[in-house]
Amino acid sequence: MLTLMHKFIFIIFLLPVTILSQNQDLDNVAGDLIFLTGKYVAPAAQATTYQSSGGWYTTAKKKTLWTVEVSVQGNVLFIPNSKQNVLAEESNLTNLTIQGTETAASIPSALGGESNVVFEGVINGDSFEFDAPEGLNQSLVNHYQVQAGLGLWKGTTLIGRYSPKIKIDKTHYQVFGFGLQHNLSQWIPSLKESSFNIAGLASYSNYNVSDEFTPANLVLGTINAINVEGESIQFNVLASKKIKSFDFSAALGINISTFTYEMGGEGELLLAVLNQALTTLEDNETNFKADLGINYNLENLSINSMLTIGAYANVLFGVNYNLDI
C-alpha cells in the first residue's frame, strides 16, 4: 500500500453525501469513484506482498536444535512501468466522463507519477470536476526489518520477523510475521548426507499502513486518517546447494493476501458510512513468485542476498549471525 492513502482522499470527500442520498446521480457517482479507487489501489496492494515475501530463509539445510539465526535485512522493491498506470474507460463508468474528446485515458496508479487527466460528472444538473490522483512517483521503494530463526526438533525452524514503524513519504508502514520451515531432505535416504537440501516453508505476514492528514470537516463529522490492514499466507518449496562457503538457493511460492480499509476521525455515523463503502475494495489477491538466493558463510556470520521475481522484482540484502543457546 505504501504511499497510496493520502493520494485518493479526494474520493472520500464525495462519498458521505453520495451514500446517504437516494438521488440516482449520487449513487452512480459513488459507484464510479469506488471503481476508480479499486483500479488505483490494486497495484500497490500487490507490491506490498512482494516486498515482504522474500528473505524468509538463507538455506534449506536444517538447523541444529536450539540454534538461533538473527538477521538484519533491507529490501528494495522495483516498480515496473506497467504498474505505474491504469486505464480508465468511460464504458466502465456510469456518471463520470473524461474531460475533452477522449473516452479512455491512462491515469496513475498509487505507484505512478503525475497526471493531467480530469474527470467530470453531473449531480442534479450541477456539474463538477476533479483531477485524477497522483501516485508515489518513485522507481523503487525500500524498507528494513529484523528476523530471527530458531532450530527446533525434526529439522523444523520457527521464524519471526518485525519491521518497526517507518515513514515512507507521508505514510507509516509496519509489518510483522512468523513462519515454519521444515527440512524434507532428512526423509529422503539419498539426500540425508548430501550438500543438496530441499525444504517446505509456510509463513504469515500482517501489514499495517496508516496515514494522517489535515482534518477534513464534513457535514456529519471530521476525517483525519486512513488505516490499511493486510494479511498474507505464503507457501514455498525451496532447495539449496552448499559449495564451499556458499549456499545457493531457489524457491517457488504462492502468496494469498487480504486487505481491509478503515477511516479515522470524529462522527460515528460519518465513519460508519465511509467504512462501509470502503468494504467494496476488500478482496483476496493471489500471486506466484520465485526466489533466487546466495548466502556466504563466515563461521557464525553470513551475508546473503535474495532476488524475488514475479509481477514485481524485490532485492533483499541481509547480515545474519548464528549462535547456540
C-alpha positions as CSV (number, residue, x, y, z in Angstrom):
1,M,0.0,0.0,0.0
2,L,2.9,2.3,0.7
3,T,2.0,5.9,0.0
4,L,-1.4,5.5,-1.6
5,M,-3.6,6.7,1.2
6,H,-3.3,10.4,1.1
7,K,-3.4,10.2,-2.7
8,F,-7.0,9.2,-3.0
9,I,-8.7,11.2,-0.2
10,F,-10.4,13.2,-3.0
11,I,-12.6,10.2,-3.5
12,I,-13.7,10.0,0.2
13,F,-15.0,13.6,0.3
14,L,-17.9,12.8,-2.0
15,L,-18.9,9.5,-0.5
16,P,-20.9,10.5,2.6
17,V,-23.4,12.7,0.8
18,T,-23.5,10.1,-2.0
19,I,-24.3,7.1,0.1
20,L,-26.9,8.9,2.3
21,S,-28.8,10.3,-0.7
22,Q,-31.4,8.4,-2.7
23,N,-30.6,10.5,-5.8
24,Q,-29.6,8.3,-8.7
25,D,-26.9,10.7,-9.9
26,L,-25.2,10.5,-6.5
27,D,-25.5,6.7,-6.4
28,N,-23.9,6.5,-9.9
29,V,-21.1,8.8,-8.9
30,A,-20.4,6.7,-5.8
31,G,-20.1,3.6,-7.9
32,D,-17.8,5.2,-10.4
33,L,-15.5,6.5,-7.6
34,I,-15.3,3.1,-5.9
35,F,-14.5,1.5,-9.3
36,L,-11.7,4.0,-10.0
37,T,-10.3,3.7,-6.5
38,G,-10.1,-0.1,-6.8
39,K,-8.0,0.3,-10.0
40,Y,-5.8,2.9,-8.3
41,V,-5.1,0.8,-5.2
42,A,-4.6,-2.7,-6.7
43,P,-1.0,-2.3,-8.0
44,A,0.2,-1.0,-4.6
45,A,-1.6,-3.8,-2.7
46,Q,0.1,-6.4,-4.9
47,A,3.5,-4.6,-4.5
48,T,3.3,-4.8,-0.7
49,T,3.0,-8.6,-0.8
50,Y,6.1,-9.0,-3.0
51,Q,8.2,-6.6,-0.9
52,S,7.6,-8.7,2.2
53,S,7.6,-12.2,0.6
54,G,11.4,-12.7,0.3
55,G,14.2,-13.4,2.8
56,W,12.4,-15.9,5.0
57,Y,15.4,-18.3,4.7
58,T,19.1,-18.4,3.9
59,T,19.4,-22.1,3.2
60,A,17.1,-25.2,3.0
61,K,19.5,-27.1,5.4
62,K,18.1,-27.9,8.8
63,K,19.4,-26.1,11.8
64,T,20.7,-27.9,14.8
65,L,18.4,-27.9,17.8
66,W,18.2,-24.5,19.6
67,T,20.4,-22.8,17.1
68,V,19.3,-19.1,16.6
69,E,19.9,-17.1,13.5
70,V,19.4,-13.3,13.9
71,S,19.2,-11.2,10.8
72,V,19.0,-7.6,9.8
73,Q,17.5,-7.2,6.3
74,G,17.0,-4.4,3.8
75,N,14.5,-4.6,0.9
76,V,14.5,-2.7,-2.4
77,L,11.3,-3.1,-4.5
78,F,11.5,-2.1,-8.2
79,I,8.3,-0.6,-9.6
80,P,7.8,-1.6,-13.3
81,N,6.3,0.9,-15.8
82,S,3.4,-1.4,-16.4
83,K,2.2,-1.0,-12.7
84,Q,2.5,2.8,-12.7
85,N,-0.6,3.5,-14.8
86,V,-4.0,2.0,-15.2
87,L,-6.6,2.5,-18.0
88,A,-9.8,4.4,-17.2
89,E,-12.5,3.9,-19.8
90,E,-15.9,5.7,-20.0
91,S,-17.5,2.5,-21.0
92,N,-16.9,1.2,-17.4
93,L,-18.4,4.4,-15.8
94,T,-22.0,5.4,-15.3
95,N,-21.9,9.1,-14.5
96,L,-18.3,10.3,-14.8
97,T,-16.6,11.2,-18.1
98,I,-13.1,12.2,-19.1
99,Q,-12.7,15.9,-19.9
100,G,-12.1,16.5,-23.5
101,T,-12.8,14.3,-26.6
102,E,-11.1,11.1,-25.4
103,T,-13.2,8.3,-24.0
104,A,-10.3,6.5,-22.4
105,A,-7.2,7.7,-20.6
106,S,-4.1,6.4,-18.8
107,I,-4.1,7.6,-15.2
108,P,-1.5,7.0,-12.4
109,S,-1.9,4.1,-10.0
110,A,-0.8,4.6,-6.4
111,L,2.7,3.7,-7.6
112,G,2.6,6.1,-10.6
113,G,3.5,9.7,-11.1
114,E,1.8,12.9,-12.2
115,S,-1.5,13.2,-14.2
116,N,-3.3,15.8,-16.3
117,V,-6.5,13.8,-16.6
118,V,-9.7,15.5,-15.3
119,F,-12.9,13.7,-14.6
120,E,-16.3,15.4,-14.9
121,G,-19.7,14.5,-13.5
122,V,-23.2,15.8,-13.0
123,I,-25.4,15.8,-9.9
124,N,-28.9,17.1,-10.2
125,G,-27.9,19.2,-13.1
126,D,-24.9,20.7,-11.4
127,S,-21.5,19.8,-12.9
128,F,-18.3,19.2,-11.0
129,E,-14.8,18.1,-11.9
130,F,-11.7,16.7,-10.2
131,D,-8.2,15.8,-11.1
132,A,-7.1,12.1,-11.3
133,P,-5.0,11.4,-8.2
134,E,-1.2,11.2,-8.4
135,G,1.0,8.4,-7.2
136,L,4.2,7.7,-5.4
137,N,6.3,8.9,-8.4
138,Q,9.3,6.8,-7.4
139,S,11.0,4.0,-9.4
140,L,11.9,2.0,-6.2
141,V,10.8,1.7,-2.6
142,N,12.9,0.3,0.3
143,H,12.4,-0.7,3.9
144,Y,14.2,-2.6,6.7
145,Q,13.3,-5.4,9.1
146,V,14.8,-7.8,11.7
147,Q,14.3,-11.5,11.7
148,A,15.1,-14.5,13.9
149,G,15.0,-18.2,13.3
150,L,15.1,-20.9,16.0
151,G,16.1,-24.5,15.2
152,L,13.5,-27.0,16.7
153,W,13.1,-30.7,16.6
154,K,13.0,-32.8,13.4
155,G,14.6,-30.2,11.2
156,T,11.9,-27.6,11.8
157,T,12.8,-23.9,12.1
158,L,10.5,-21.3,13.7
159,I,10.9,-17.9,12.1
160,G,9.7,-14.4,13.3
161,R,10.2,-11.1,11.6
162,Y,9.4,-7.5,12.5
163,S,9.7,-4.1,10.8
164,P,9.5,-1.1,13.1
165,K,7.0,1.6,12.0
166,I,8.8,3.5,9.4
167,K,7.8,6.6,7.4
168,I,7.8,6.4,3.6
169,D,6.9,9.8,2.2
170,K,3.7,10.7,4.2
171,T,2.8,7.2,5.1
172,H,3.7,4.9,8.0
173,Y,4.4,1.3,7.3
174,Q,4.8,-1.6,9.7
175,V,4.9,-5.4,9.2
176,F,5.4,-8.5,11.4
177,G,5.1,-12.2,10.6
178,F,6.1,-15.7,11.5
179,G,6.8,-18.9,9.6
180,L,7.8,-22.5,9.9
181,Q,10.4,-24.2,7.7
182,H,10.8,-27.9,7.6
183,N,13.7,-29.8,6.0
184,L,12.5,-32.5,3.7
185,S,15.8,-34.0,2.7
186,Q,16.1,-35.8,6.1
187,W,13.2,-38.1,5.0
188,I,14.9,-38.9,1.6
189,P,17.7,-41.5,2.2
190,S,19.7,-40.4,-0.8
191,L,19.8,-36.8,0.4
192,K,20.3,-37.4,4.1
193,E,24.1,-36.8,3.9
194,S,24.1,-34.7,0.8
195,S,25.1,-31.0,0.5
196,F,21.8,-30.6,-1.5
197,N,18.8,-29.8,0.6
198,I,15.1,-29.3,0.0
199,A,12.5,-27.8,2.4
200,G,9.0,-26.6,2.7
201,L,8.2,-23.1,4.2
202,A,4.9,-21.6,5.3
203,S,4.6,-18.1,6.6
204,Y,2.1,-15.5,7.7
205,S,2.5,-11.7,7.4
206,N,0.5,-8.8,8.9
207,Y,0.8,-5.3,7.4
208,N,-0.3,-2.0,8.8
209,V,-0.2,1.1,6.7
210,S,-1.5,4.3,8.2
211,D,-1.7,7.9,7.1
212,E,-2.7,11.0,9.0
213,F,-3.7,14.2,7.1
214,T,-5.1,17.6,7.7
215,P,-8.6,17.1,9.2
216,A,-11.4,17.4,6.7
217,N,-14.6,18.9,8.2
218,L,-17.6,17.3,6.6
219,V,-21.3,17.8,7.4
220,L,-21.5,14.8,9.8
221,G,-18.0,14.9,11.3
222,T,-14.3,15.0,10.6
223,I,-11.9,12.6,9.0
224,N,-8.2,12.8,9.6
225,A,-6.7,9.4,9.0
226,I,-6.9,6.2,7.0
227,N,-5.6,2.8,8.1
228,V,-5.0,-0.3,6.0
229,E,-4.6,-3.7,7.5
230,G,-3.3,-6.6,5.3
231,E,-2.7,-10.3,5.9
232,S,-1.0,-12.8,3.7
233,I,-0.2,-16.5,3.8
234,Q,2.6,-17.9,1.8
235,F,3.7,-21.4,0.9
236,N,7.1,-22.2,-0.6
237,V,9.1,-25.1,-1.8
238,L,12.9,-24.4,-1.7
239,A,16.2,-26.0,-2.5
240,S,19.8,-25.1,-1.7
241,K,23.2,-26.4,-2.6
242,K,26.3,-25.8,-0.5
243,I,29.5,-25.2,-2.4
244,K,32.5,-24.4,-0.1
245,S,31.4,-21.3,1.8
246,F,28.4,-20.5,-0.3
247,D,24.8,-21.6,-0.2
248,F,23.0,-21.2,-3.5
249,S,19.2,-21.4,-3.2
250,A,16.0,-21.2,-5.2
251,A,12.3,-21.4,-4.3
252,L,8.8,-21.3,-5.8
253,G,5.9,-19.9,-3.8
254,I,2.3,-18.8,-3.8
255,N,1.0,-15.9,-1.7
256,I,-2.6,-15.3,-0.8
257,S,-3.4,-11.8,0.6
258,T,-6.4,-9.9,2.0
259,F,-6.6,-6.1,2.8
260,T,-9.1,-4.1,4.8
261,Y,-9.6,-0.3,5.0
262,E,-10.7,2.0,7.8
263,M,-11.1,5.7,8.1
264,G,-10.4,7.6,11.3
265,G,-11.8,10.8,12.7
266,E,-14.9,12.0,14.6
267,G,-18.6,11.4,13.9
268,E,-19.9,7.9,14.5
269,L,-22.4,8.0,11.6
270,L,-20.0,9.5,9.1
271,L,-17.3,6.9,9.9
272,A,-19.8,4.1,9.7
273,V,-20.9,5.2,6.2
274,L,-17.3,5.7,4.9
275,N,-16.0,2.4,6.2
276,Q,-19.0,0.5,4.9
277,A,-18.3,2.0,1.4
278,L,-14.6,1.0,1.7
279,T,-15.5,-2.7,2.2
280,T,-16.2,-2.8,-1.6
281,L,-12.4,-2.6,-2.1
282,E,-11.7,-5.6,0.1
283,D,-10.7,-8.7,-1.9
284,N,-8.3,-11.7,-2.0
285,E,-5.2,-11.4,-4.1
286,T,-3.2,-14.5,-5.2
287,N,0.3,-14.1,-6.6
288,F,3.0,-16.5,-7.6
289,K,6.7,-15.8,-7.2
290,A,10.2,-17.2,-7.4
291,D,13.3,-16.6,-5.3
292,L,17.0,-16.9,-6.2
293,G,19.4,-16.5,-3.3
294,I,23.1,-16.7,-2.3
295,N,24.5,-16.9,1.2
296,Y,28.2,-16.5,2.1
297,N,29.3,-18.1,5.4
298,L,32.0,-16.7,7.7
299,E,32.0,-19.0,10.7
300,N,29.0,-17.8,12.7
301,L,28.3,-14.9,10.5
302,S,26.8,-14.9,7.0
303,I,25.9,-12.3,4.4
304,N,23.0,-13.1,2.0
305,S,21.2,-11.6,-0.9
306,M,17.9,-12.7,-2.5
307,L,16.0,-11.8,-5.7
308,T,12.3,-12.3,-5.6
309,I,10.6,-12.1,-9.0
310,G,7.0,-12.2,-10.2
311,A,4.8,-9.3,-11.1
312,Y,7.4,-7.2,-9.2
313,A,11.1,-7.6,-8.5
314,N,12.4,-7.2,-5.0
315,V,16.1,-7.5,-3.9
316,L,16.9,-8.3,-0.3
317,F,20.3,-7.9,1.5
318,G,20.9,-9.4,4.9
319,V,23.5,-9.9,7.6
320,N,23.0,-13.0,9.7
321,Y,24.5,-14.2,13.0
322,N,24.1,-17.8,14.3
323,L,24.5,-18.8,17.9
324,D,23.7,-21.8,20.0
325,I,21.6,-21.4,23.2
